[in-house]
Amino acid sequence: MSSIQTDVRNFVAENFLFGDDPESLLNNDSFLETGIIDSTGVLELVSFIEEKYSVEVDDDELIPENLDSIDQLINFIESKLKELQ
């Protein structure tokens, strides 16, 4: 498991699962479809990404393709980090 995956999974488990088994969340489960994260949760998630990885998430990047599952978050964070190099 990559450190990004571990960080994201731990953040989601601690802030949104509220006692649900974190292992039951698959990496490709949609946060919105499963009801794990709502629109306010998306803002918390974006704040976490910006603080943890020192990247800026632009308004036009606030789309499900970037933020709606652990896998999508990993890909998005990795692409933002590559932009910094």
N, C-alpha and C positions, 0 to 999 in steps of 0.2 A: 504494500500500500504506500503510495507516494505521500510526502509530507503535506502537500496541498490537499489531497483527498482526506487525510487524517484531520487536518485543521478544519476543513469544511464540514466533514461528518460530525466532528465534536461540537462545532458551533451550532449546527442544526439540532443535534440531539439535546444540547444544553438549553437552547432557547426556544425550541418549537415542539419537541416531542412530548414533553410533560408526562413523563412516566412510561410512555410507550417504549417498547424494546427497540433501541437504536439499530440492532442487527436486522430487524424486520424491514428496515428501509433499504430498498435496492438502489443502486447508483443511478439507474435510469427511471426511477419513479418520479412522476411529475409532482412537484410541490403543490401546485395549484389544484390539480385534479384530485389529489388525495386529501386536500384540505390542510396540509401541514403548514403552509405559509399563505397569508393573505397579502393584500396590498401594503399594509403597514409593515408586515414581516419582510417584504421585499426591500423596503427602505433600511431596515435593520441589517439585512444581508449585505446590501450595498455599502453601508457604513463599515461593516466588518471587513469586507474586501478592501476598501480604500485604506483603512487603518492598518490592517495586517500586512498588506503587500505594497503599500505606498504607491498605489495607482489611482487614477481618476476615472470614474465611470461616468461617461457622458450620457445626457438624457436620451439620445437616440440609441443607446446601448441597453436601455431598460426594457428589454423584450424577452419573452419566454425562451427564445432560442439561446439566450445567454445565461439565464438565471433560474430555469425551472426544474433542474435536477442536479444531483451531485456531479454526474458526468459532464453536463453542460457548463456548470460552474468551473470545473477543473479546466476544461478547454478554453473557456473565456479568460480565466485568470492567467493561464499559460500564455495566451495570445497577448494579453496586456503586458505581461512581464517581458515578452520578446520585443515589444515596441520600445521598452526602456533601454534595451541593449544597443 
